[in-house]
Amino acid sequence: MGGGWARRGSGVPLAQRVRGGAAPAPERPGAYCPGRHCWVSGAVDAEGVKRPGLLLEWRQVAGRWEGRVTYVARLRPLEANGGWAVVEEWLPAELLTPL
């Protein structure tokens, strides 16, 4: 499951995938952005809700895929602003779903 979201054996790298019917972005320096929106299950605040996140990269560890994501979570609920903070962490692919 290379990249975590493609059908097994599709052979198309994540960087080259486009939505059906959409034309690929023109190739120009600095045009490529590896970030992808995703839903994060199992957020560090353990509130049991999916958080919107940004998938930054993939890696394979011990034969399993993990994604490095950033998202916001409520870490300090007693603070005046509700305690929201930005979290960046590696999570198993099964906790990430496309938006």
C-alpha positions in Angstrom: 0.0 0.0 0.0 2.6 2.5 -1.2 1.7 5.9 0.2 -1.1 4.4 2.2 -4.2 5.4 0.0 -3.7 3.9 -3.4 -5.2 0.6 -4.4 -2.6 -2.1 -4.0 -0.4 -2.4 -7.1 -1.6 0.9 -8.7 2.1 1.8 -9.2 1.4 5.5 -9.3 3.5 7.5 -6.8 1.6 9.9 -4.5 3.3 12.9 -6.1 1.9 12.0 -9.5 -1.7 11.3 -8.6 -4.5 13.7 -9.6 -8.3 13.6 -9.2 -10.2 11.8 -11.9 -10.8 14.2 -14.8 -8.4 16.9 -13.5 -5.4 17.9 -15.5 -2.0 17.7 -13.8 -0.5 20.9 -12.6 2.0 22.5 -15.0 5.6 21.6 -14.3 7.4 24.7 -13.1 10.0 25.3 -10.4 8.5 25.5 -6.9 5.1 24.4 -8.2 5.0 21.0 -6.5 3.6 20.9 -3.0 3.9 17.5 -1.1 1.3 18.4 1.5 -2.1 16.8 1.4 -5.2 17.4 3.5 -6.3 14.4 5.7 -8.4 13.4 8.7 -6.5 12.3 11.8 -8.0 9.7 14.0 -6.5 9.1 17.5 -5.4 12.7 18.0 -3.2 13.2 21.0 -6.0 15.0 23.0 -8.0 11.7 23.0 -11.3 13.5 22.6 -12.5 10.8 20.1 -13.1 13.1 17.2 -11.3 13.2 13.8 -9.2 16.3 13.4 -8.4 17.9 10.0 -4.7 17.7 9.4 -2.0 18.2 6.8 -0.1 15.1 5.7 3.5 16.1 5.1 5.3 12.9 4.1 5.2 9.1 4.3 7.7 6.6 5.6 7.8 2.8 6.0 8.8 1.4 9.3 9.0 -2.4 9.9 6.9 -3.0 6.8 4.1 -0.6 7.8 3.4 2.9 6.5 3.3 6.0 8.7 2.5 9.6 7.8 4.0 12.7 9.3 1.0 15.0 10.0 0.3 18.4 11.6 -3.1 19.2 13.2 -4.5 21.1 16.1 -5.5 19.5 19.4 -6.8 20.6 22.8 -3.7 20.0 25.0 -4.4 22.4 27.9 -8.1 22.7 28.5 -7.8 25.1 31.5 -6.1 28.0 29.5 -8.1 31.0 28.5 -7.9 30.2 24.7 -9.1 26.7 25.3 -5.7 25.2 25.2 -5.4 24.5 21.4 -1.9 23.8 20.1 -0.3 22.6 16.9 0.8 19.0 17.0 3.3 17.3 14.6 3.8 13.6 14.8 4.2 10.3 12.9 1.0 8.2 12.9 0.2 4.8 11.4 -1.5 5.0 8.0 -4.7 3.4 9.3 -5.3 6.5 11.5 -5.2 8.8 8.4 -7.9 9.2 5.8 -8.1 11.5 2.8 -10.4 14.6 3.1 
